[in-house]
Amino acid sequence: MKTRRVFLGALSASALVAQNRFDVAVNGGRVLDPESGLDGIRSLGIRNGMIAAISAAPLSAKKVIDAKGLVVSPGFIDLHSHGQSDENYRYKARDGVTTALELEVGVSPMKKWVDERRGKSLIHYGASIGHIPARMAAMDDTSEWLPAGPAATRAASDPEQVKTLELIRAGLRDGGVGIGMGIAYTPFASRSEILDVFRVAANAGVPIFVHMRAAGRKDPGMVDALQEMISDAAISGAAVHIVHLNSSSGKSFELGLSMVRGARARGVDVTTEAYPYIAGMTRLDSAIFNPGWREALEADFGDLLWIATGERLNAETFEKRRKEGGTVVAFTMREQDIELAMAAPDVMVASDGWITNGKGHPRAAGCYARVLAHYVRERKVCTLMDAVRKMSLLPAKRLEKFVPSMRKKGRIQVGAHADLAVFDAAKVQDKATYENPAQYSEGIPHVLVMGVPVVENSKLAEGVFPGQPVLGKVSI
């Protein structure tokens, strides 16, 4: 039925062409719609930022993009993108991403953050209301981004917990895309405090996007932490999305995924994501690297790369850099587990990345091209359609119950938003490396956001800001 609806839309194309009502036409590409299953040569007519027609014949428009020999897919939706700046949006656009959301750490206050970007964004943007920043505000922790003061070193008092929940509710009313949590960064947050946040999420009808309390095979570790999340979801009725299950599971990804699938099969609303790299990245001065981190992560000093200089750390430089505060890349995963994650049809792709002044992690710039190049074309661990589904439709469906705009993203259908990635399946390639992450992906010559080309002929458009805020809509 859905495929037929798309075809009927295509039948109306001739009438629209005759009236010259298209702003943009994308002609002759291999169009993939992961919801209806459409995989065929089609032309798209775009009007007022929406897909107005899908036709087997070429269409006329004010602007025509020749997509012959190229794949036309929904623009990719990144649920876990810490880089929320113009610098990062440019890398995202060149990687085929049309929507980048900060759903793990989140932000607070919400309205101020959204308004600062309104009318200034190359791509769509949004954030969860974050338990971390709300807790930091309630506890007078003035650390940069992640807590290093009271919010990381002690339990919250009852009044501080009440204030944190008040800030979370306010952020949801102001459009927060669910609730973000990073329990590993707030190790003194009690299990009852976390359960209270789940109850707020359940009452609002939004998911929690969570970096779990612990990682790795050692107990307490990933199993204990994942059981806490599944239990809290079952007890409260809230949905939960486990961020970067690959890094949280360490060398036990298959076990972690089996737990997620087992809980979902028994009625718990739980989903997960992974990124296509064997190394993660976070701040060295965060609670992640408190004493015991080597046992928990099954890693050592030499597995850490200090991004400011590119040096690998040792026991002496670890202590020095931790006191300075800054970011490290941590090589803690196995390629076989990343392949398993990329092959899994129910595991979404998300980057978990950021770049600041050219420094960062390659996943911030090359995550989506890497999936298409390495895991689809070279390793063949998943089909092109499955990869597109994992990078567009599944993220949209995770949010659409409380984010109205997501019902029109992640699809190529008449009436959907014209957020599109146009790429060469034979040539698409990530270029970003650990040594030089600030490199644009190649083989994605066109990217459209609400029908506006933000990448054209492999060049970023200048002076266009079609990105819109992605906002949740709840009553709480």
C-alpha positions as CSV (number, residue, x, y, z in Angstrom):
1,M,0.0,0.0,0.0
2,K,2.8,2.4,0.8
3,T,4.5,1.6,-2.5
4,R,1.3,2.3,-4.3
5,R,0.9,5.7,-2.5
6,V,4.3,6.7,-3.8
7,F,3.4,5.5,-7.4
8,L,0.1,7.5,-7.3
9,G,2.2,10.6,-6.4
10,A,4.3,9.9,-9.4
11,L,1.3,9.9,-11.7
12,S,0.5,13.5,-10.8
13,A,4.0,14.7,-11.9
14,S,3.0,15.6,-15.4
15,A,0.3,17.9,-14.2
16,L,2.7,19.6,-11.9
17,V,5.3,19.9,-14.6
18,A,2.9,21.5,-16.9
19,Q,2.2,24.2,-14.3
20,N,5.9,24.7,-13.7
21,R,5.4,24.3,-10.0
22,F,8.7,22.6,-9.0
23,D,11.5,24.5,-7.4
24,V,14.0,21.7,-7.7
25,A,14.1,18.4,-9.7
26,V,16.4,15.6,-8.9
27,N,16.4,13.5,-12.1
28,G,17.3,10.0,-13.0
29,G,18.8,8.7,-9.7
30,R,18.4,5.4,-8.0
31,V,15.9,6.3,-5.4
32,L,15.8,4.4,-2.1
33,D,12.9,4.7,0.3
34,P,13.5,2.4,3.2
35,E,9.9,2.5,4.4
36,S,8.1,1.5,1.2
37,G,11.0,-0.5,-0.2
38,L,11.2,1.6,-3.4
39,D,14.5,0.9,-5.1
40,G,14.4,2.2,-8.7
41,I,15.3,4.9,-11.2
42,R,13.1,7.9,-10.4
43,S,13.0,11.7,-10.6
44,L,11.9,13.8,-7.7
45,G,10.0,17.1,-7.9
46,I,10.4,19.4,-4.9
47,R,8.2,22.3,-4.0
48,N,8.2,24.4,-0.9
49,G,10.8,22.1,0.8
50,M,8.7,19.0,0.2
51,I,8.7,16.1,-2.2
52,A,5.8,16.9,-4.4
53,A,6.2,14.2,-7.1
54,I,8.0,11.0,-7.8
55,S,8.2,10.2,-11.5
56,A,9.6,7.5,-13.8
57,A,10.2,10.4,-16.3
58,P,12.5,13.4,-15.9
59,L,11.0,16.5,-14.4
60,S,11.4,20.2,-15.2
61,A,12.1,22.8,-12.5
62,K,13.7,26.1,-11.9
63,K,16.8,24.1,-10.8
64,V,17.6,20.6,-12.1
65,I,20.1,18.2,-10.5
66,D,21.3,15.4,-12.7
67,A,21.4,12.3,-10.5
68,K,22.1,9.7,-13.2
69,G,24.4,7.0,-11.9
70,L,23.9,8.2,-8.3
71,V,21.9,7.0,-5.4
72,V,19.2,9.3,-3.9
73,S,18.4,8.5,-0.3
74,P,16.8,10.2,2.6
75,G,19.3,12.5,4.3
76,F,21.0,10.8,7.3
77,I,19.7,11.5,10.8
78,D,22.4,11.5,13.5
79,L,20.9,11.0,17.0
80,H,24.2,11.5,18.8
81,S,26.1,14.5,17.4
82,H,28.0,16.5,20.0
83,G,29.3,18.9,17.5
84,Q,26.6,21.6,17.4
85,S,28.4,24.4,15.6
86,D,28.8,25.8,12.1
87,E,32.2,24.0,11.8
88,N,30.6,20.7,12.6
89,Y,27.5,21.2,10.5
90,R,29.7,21.7,7.5
91,Y,31.4,18.3,8.0
92,K,28.0,16.7,8.6
93,A,26.5,18.1,5.4
94,R,29.5,16.8,3.4
95,D,28.9,13.4,5.0
96,G,25.2,13.3,3.9
97,V,23.7,14.2,7.3
98,T,20.7,16.6,7.1
99,T,19.7,16.4,10.8
100,A,22.2,16.3,13.7
101,L,20.9,15.9,17.2
102,E,22.6,16.1,20.6
103,L,20.6,13.5,22.5
104,E,23.1,11.9,24.9
105,V,24.5,14.8,27.1
106,G,21.8,17.2,25.9
107,V,21.6,20.8,26.9
108,S,20.0,23.1,29.5
109,P,18.4,25.6,29.4
110,M,16.7,24.4,26.2
111,K,15.1,27.6,24.7
112,K,18.3,29.6,24.8
113,W,20.2,26.9,23.1
114,V,17.6,26.5,20.3
115,D,17.3,30.2,19.7
116,E,21.0,30.7,19.4
117,R,21.0,28.5,16.3
118,R,17.7,29.6,14.8
119,G,18.1,30.9,11.2
120,K,21.9,30.2,11.3
121,S,22.1,26.5,10.7
122,L,23.2,24.7,7.5
123,I,21.3,21.5,8.6
124,H,18.5,20.6,11.0
125,Y,19.5,20.7,14.7
126,G,18.1,19.7,18.1
127,A,18.9,18.4,21.5
128,S,17.5,16.5,24.5
129,I,17.1,18.2,27.8
130,G,20.1,16.9,29.6
131,H,20.2,15.3,33.0
132,I,23.9,16.2,33.2
133,P,23.6,20.0,32.6
134,A,20.4,20.2,34.7
135,R,22.1,18.4,37.6
136,M,25.2,20.6,37.2
137,A,23.1,23.7,37.4
138,A,21.2,22.3,40.5
139,M,24.5,21.5,42.2
140,D,26.4,24.6,41.2
141,D,29.0,22.6,39.2
142,T,30.5,25.2,36.8
143,S,32.7,22.7,34.9
144,E,33.0,22.8,31.1
145,W,30.4,20.6,29.4
146,L,30.9,17.4,31.5
147,P,31.0,17.6,35.3
148,A,34.3,17.6,37.1
149,G,33.0,19.3,40.3
150,P,30.2,18.5,42.7
151,A,28.0,16.8,40.1
152,A,30.7,14.2,39.5
153,T,32.1,13.8,43.0
154,R,29.1,13.6,45.3
155,A,25.5,12.5,45.6
156,A,22.8,15.1,45.0
157,S,20.7,16.3,48.1
158,D,17.0,15.9,48.0
159,P,16.5,19.6,47.1
160,E,19.1,19.3,44.3
161,Q,17.3,16.3,42.9
162,V,14.0,18.2,43.0
163,K,15.6,21.1,41.2
164,T,17.1,18.8,38.6
165,L,13.7,17.3,37.8
166,E,12.2,20.8,37.6
167,L,14.8,21.8,35.0
168,I,14.2,18.6,33.0
169,R,10.4,19.2,32.9
170,A,11.0,22.8,31.8
171,G,13.3,21.7,29.0
172,L,10.7,19.2,27.8
173,R,8.1,22.0,27.7
174,D,10.6,24.1,25.6
175,G,11.0,21.4,23.0
176,G,13.6,19.0,24.3
177,V,14.0,15.9,22.1
178,G,13.6,13.5,25.0
179,I,15.9,13.3,28.0
180,G,19.6,12.8,27.7
181,M,21.6,11.0,30.4
182,G,25.2,10.2,30.9
183,I,25.3,8.2,34.2
184,A,28.9,7.2,33.7
185,Y,29.7,10.9,34.1
186,T,27.7,11.3,37.3
187,P,28.8,8.1,39.2
188,F,27.2,9.3,42.5
189,A,23.8,9.6,41.0
190,S,21.8,6.9,42.9
191,R,19.7,4.3,41.3
192,S,16.6,6.0,42.8
193,E,17.6,9.3,41.3
194,I,17.9,7.7,37.9
195,L,14.6,5.9,38.3
196,D,12.9,9.3,39.1
197,V,14.1,10.6,35.8
198,F,12.7,7.6,34.0
199,R,9.3,8.3,35.7
200,V,9.4,11.9,34.3
201,A,10.2,10.5,30.8
202,A,7.3,8.0,31.1
203,N,4.9,10.8,32.2
204,A,5.9,12.9,29.2
205,G,5.9,10.1,26.7
206,V,9.5,10.6,25.6
207,P,12.5,8.3,25.5
208,I,15.7,8.5,27.6
209,F,18.9,8.5,25.6
210,V,21.5,7.1,28.0
211,H,25.2,6.5,28.3
212,M,25.0,3.7,30.9
213,R,26.5,3.6,34.3
214,A,29.4,1.2,33.5
215,A,31.0,-0.5,30.6
216,G,33.0,-3.6,29.8
217,R,32.8,-7.3,30.9
218,K,33.9,-6.8,34.5
219,D,31.2,-6.9,37.1
220,P,29.8,-4.4,37.8
221,G,30.0,-3.5,34.2
222,M,27.9,-3.5,31.0
223,V,25.6,-6.3,32.1
224,D,24.8,-4.7,35.4
225,A,24.4,-1.2,33.8
226,L,22.2,-2.5,31.0
227,Q,20.0,-4.4,33.5
228,E,19.5,-1.2,35.4
229,M,18.3,0.6,32.2
230,I,16.0,-2.3,31.2
231,S,14.6,-2.6,34.7
232,D,13.9,1.2,35.0
233,A,12.2,1.2,31.6
234,A,10.0,-1.8,32.6
235,I,9.2,-0.3,36.0
236,S,8.4,3.2,34.8
237,G,7.0,2.5,31.4
238,A,9.5,4.8,29.7
239,A,11.3,4.1,26.4
240,V,15.0,4.0,26.5
241,H,17.7,4.3,23.9
242,I,21.2,2.9,24.7
243,V,23.8,5.1,23.1
244,H,26.9,3.6,21.6
245,L,26.3,0.0,22.7
246,N,29.5,-0.9,20.9
247,S,31.8,1.1,23.3
248,S,29.7,0.4,26.3
249,S,29.9,-3.3,25.7
250,G,33.6,-3.3,25.1
251,K,34.4,-6.8,24.0
252,S,30.9,-8.1,24.8
253,F,28.8,-6.4,22.2
254,E,27.1,-9.6,21.1
255,L,26.0,-10.2,24.7
256,G,24.8,-6.6,25.1
257,L,22.8,-6.8,21.8
258,S,21.2,-10.1,22.9
259,M,20.1,-8.4,26.1
260,V,18.5,-5.5,24.2
261,R,16.7,-7.8,21.8
262,G,15.5,-10.1,24.6
263,A,14.0,-7.1,26.5
264,R,12.4,-5.8,23.4
265,A,10.9,-9.2,22.6
266,R,9.3,-9.1,26.0
267,G,7.7,-5.7,25.6
268,V,10.3,-3.3,26.8
269,D,10.7,-0.3,24.5
270,V,14.5,-0.3,24.2
271,T,16.7,0.5,21.1
272,T,20.4,1.1,20.5
273,E,23.0,2.6,18.2
274,A,26.7,2.2,17.3
275,Y,29.4,4.0,15.4
276,P,31.6,2.4,12.8
277,Y,35.0,2.8,14.6
278,I,37.0,0.8,17.1
279,A,37.9,4.0,19.1
280,G,35.7,6.3,21.2
281,M,36.4,9.8,22.4
282,T,35.7,11.7,25.6
283,R,37.2,14.1,28.1
284,L,40.2,12.7,30.1
285,D,39.2,14.7,33.2
286,S,35.7,13.2,33.3
287,A,34.6,10.4,35.7
288,I,35.1,7.8,33.0
289,F,38.8,7.8,33.9
290,N,38.4,7.6,37.7
291,P,40.6,4.9,39.3
292,G,39.7,1.5,38.0
293,W,39.2,2.7,34.4
294,R,41.8,0.3,33.0
295,E,40.0,-2.7,34.4
296,A,36.6,-1.5,33.5
297,L,37.5,-0.6,29.9
298,E,40.0,-3.4,29.5
299,A,42.5,-0.8,28.2
300,D,45.8,0.8,29.2
301,F,47.5,4.1,29.0
302,G,48.9,3.5,25.5
303,D,45.3,3.0,24.2
304,L,44.6,6.7,24.7
305,L,45.5,9.3,22.1
306,W,45.7,12.9,23.3
307,I,44.0,14.8,20.4
308,A,45.7,18.1,21.0
309,T,49.2,16.7,20.1
310,G,48.5,13.2,18.7
311,E,50.6,11.6,21.4
312,R,49.9,8.2,22.9
313,L,49.8,8.5,26.7
314,N,51.7,6.7,29.4
315,A,51.3,6.5,33.2
316,E,53.2,9.9,33.6
317,T,51.5,11.8,30.8
318,F,48.1,10.4,31.8
319,E,48.3,12.1,35.2
320,K,49.6,15.3,33.6
321,R,47.0,15.6,30.9
322,R,44.2,14.6,33.3
323,K,45.0,17.6,35.5
324,E,45.1,19.8,32.4
325,G,41.7,18.6,31.2
326,G,41.1,17.8,27.5
327,T,40.0,15.1,25.1
328,V,41.3,11.7,24.3
329,V,40.6,9.1,21.7
330,A,40.3,5.7,23.3
331,F,41.0,2.5,21.4
332,T,38.9,0.0,23.3
333,M,36.9,-2.0,20.8
334,R,37.3,-4.9,18.3
335,E,36.6,-4.7,14.6
336,Q,34.6,-7.9,14.7
337,D,32.1,-6.3,17.1
338,I,31.8,-3.2,14.9
339,E,31.0,-5.4,11.9
340,L,28.3,-7.2,13.9
341,A,26.8,-3.8,14.8
342,M,26.9,-2.6,11.2
343,A,25.3,-5.9,10.1
344,A,22.5,-5.8,12.7
345,P,19.3,-4.4,11.0
346,D,18.0,-3.1,14.4
347,V,21.1,-1.1,15.4
348,M,21.0,2.5,14.3
349,V,24.1,4.4,13.2
350,A,25.1,7.5,15.2
351,S,28.4,9.3,15.2
352,D,29.0,10.5,18.9
353,G,31.5,13.0,17.5
354,W,32.7,16.6,17.4
355,I,35.4,18.6,15.9
356,T,36.8,21.8,17.4
357,N,39.2,23.9,15.4
358,G,40.1,20.9,13.3
359,K,40.7,18.6,16.3
360,G,38.6,15.7,17.2
361,H,37.6,12.2,16.1
362,P,37.1,11.0,12.5
363,R,33.6,9.9,13.3
364,A,32.5,13.6,13.4
365,A,33.3,14.0,9.7
366,G,33.2,10.6,8.1
367,C,30.8,8.3,10.0
368,Y,28.1,7.9,7.3
369,A,30.4,7.7,4.3
370,R,32.4,5.1,6.2
371,V,29.4,2.9,6.6
372,L,28.6,3.1,2.9
373,A,32.2,2.7,1.8
374,H,33.7,0.2,4.2
375,Y,30.8,-1.9,5.6
376,V,28.5,-1.9,2.5
377,R,30.8,-1.7,-0.5
378,E,34.0,-3.3,0.8
379,R,33.1,-5.7,3.6
380,K,29.5,-6.3,2.4
381,V,28.2,-6.9,5.9
382,C,24.9,-5.2,5.1
383,T,23.0,-4.2,2.0
384,L,22.8,-0.6,0.8
385,M,19.1,-0.4,1.6
386,D,19.7,-1.8,5.2
387,A,22.4,0.8,5.7
388,V,20.2,3.6,4.5
389,R,17.4,2.4,6.8
390,K,19.8,2.3,9.8
391,M,21.0,5.9,9.1
392,S,17.6,7.5,8.3
393,L,14.3,5.8,8.8
394,L,15.1,4.0,12.1
395,P,16.2,7.3,13.8
396,A,13.2,9.1,12.5
397,K,10.8,6.4,13.8
398,R,12.5,6.4,17.2
399,L,11.4,10.1,17.6
400,E,8.2,10.5,15.6
401,K,5.8,9.7,18.4
402,F,6.7,13.0,20.1
403,V,8.5,15.0,17.4
404,P,6.0,15.8,14.7
405,S,8.6,16.8,12.1
406,M,10.1,13.3,12.2
407,R,7.1,11.8,10.6
408,K,8.2,13.4,7.4
409,K,11.9,12.6,7.5
410,G,13.8,9.4,6.8
411,R,11.6,8.7,3.8
412,I,11.4,9.5,0.1
413,Q,7.6,9.8,-0.4
414,V,5.2,12.5,-1.7
415,G,4.7,14.8,1.2
416,A,8.0,14.0,2.9
417,H,10.6,16.7,3.6
418,A,13.1,17.1,0.8
419,D,16.1,16.2,3.0
420,L,18.2,14.2,0.6
421,A,21.6,12.7,0.2
422,V,22.8,12.0,-3.3
423,F,25.9,9.8,-3.5
424,D,28.0,7.6,-5.7
425,A,27.8,4.1,-4.2
426,A,31.0,3.1,-6.1
427,K,33.0,6.1,-5.0
428,V,31.7,7.4,-1.6
429,Q,34.5,7.4,0.8
430,D,35.3,8.7,4.3
431,K,38.6,10.6,4.4
432,A,38.8,11.6,8.0
433,T,41.5,9.8,10.1
434,Y,42.5,9.7,13.7
435,E,45.6,11.7,12.8
436,N,43.7,14.2,10.7
437,P,39.9,14.1,11.4
438,A,39.1,17.4,9.7
439,Q,38.6,16.0,6.2
440,Y,35.4,16.1,4.2
441,S,33.9,12.8,2.9
442,E,34.0,12.3,-0.8
443,G,31.5,10.9,-3.3
444,I,28.4,12.7,-1.9
445,P,28.1,15.5,-4.5
446,H,24.6,16.8,-3.5
447,V,22.9,17.2,-0.2
448,L,19.5,19.0,0.1
449,V,17.9,20.3,3.3
450,M,14.2,21.2,2.9
451,G,14.9,21.3,-0.9
452,V,17.8,23.7,-0.6
453,P,21.1,22.5,-1.8
454,V,23.6,22.8,1.0
455,V,26.2,20.7,-0.9
456,E,26.3,21.1,-4.7
457,N,28.8,19.4,-7.0
458,S,30.8,18.4,-3.9
459,K,31.1,22.0,-2.7
460,L,29.4,23.5,0.3
461,A,26.8,26.2,-0.4
462,E,27.6,29.6,1.1
463,G,25.0,31.9,2.7
464,V,22.2,29.4,3.0
465,F,20.7,28.3,6.3
466,P,17.8,26.0,5.7
467,G,18.3,24.0,8.9
468,Q,15.3,24.1,11.2
469,P,15.1,23.3,15.0
470,V,13.9,19.8,15.7
471,L,11.6,20.1,18.7
472,G,9.6,17.7,20.8
473,K,6.0,18.4,21.6
474,V,4.8,17.1,25.0
475,S,2.3,18.0,27.7
476,I,3.9,17.9,31.1
